[in-house]
């Protein structure tokens, strides 16, 4: 079942993150079941399946995505925060790790860089198609045979295996999607938001994205993934102040309206901070916002 809808406790401590579960696994308090072991009926008074699961064909290094609730991980064509986004990988998704690559220090020290990347196989959440690409190593937990696995032990890929489209008749270089795929277009800058209106700047980590939903709830449909540092036009909030109604000026299309979690947004107008409680309530509910303790 989806762990996000279950409250789990161990010795009166709340277990909330994947790393908490993996810590219990490492201490042998609980087991770790591979994702490809099927469920099934159990015999009366027993804890084993009536039909034993098949033995996995091969052993793999797994990477489990560990992000804040409501965010997704970018699967990129190349190991760079500027690499083309191939898909948004939901939190807690398990990926197969094929190798790693370390990005050298940039000449421009002001350049945003994530040094360590993993080349993985994933499933496109929207189509179910298989994809290969790069994810930032800092946002996953590695396991092998049910045990924590060190990043240092992941096979290292050389520079010739990084980036570029696949070539027919040759082994697919890292980051490839399909033979004959078109080269990614140059990045397009996001249009500026009017400084006279309330702006919201995302505080999410580089390499991750914040979900823009159609309703102010985690069950709302995801309309688009918002990149780190994106600037939004903020038009309102819900009564509790936990969600913000925003407009994202999409660099390659028309504006997209929706809701984002308020905890990942910094508010300002003309360069001055804006109090979240001063925003209008646009959900039609009462005001239940409680300012944080300073």
Secondary structure, 3 states (H helix, E strand, C coil): CCHHHCCEEECCEEECCHHHHHHHHHCCCCCCCCCCCCCCCECCCCCCECCCCCCCCCCCEEEEECCCCCEEEEEECCCCCCCCEEEEEECCCEEEEEEEEECCCCCCCCCCCCCEEEEEEEECCCCCCEEEEEEEHHHEEEEECCEECCHHHCCECCHHHECCCECCCCCCCECCCCECCCCCCCCCCCCCCCCCCCEEEECCCCCEEEEEECCCCCCCCEEEEEECCCEEEEEEECCCCCEEEEEECCCCCCCEEEEEEHHHEEEEECCEECCHHHCCECCCCCCCCCCCCC
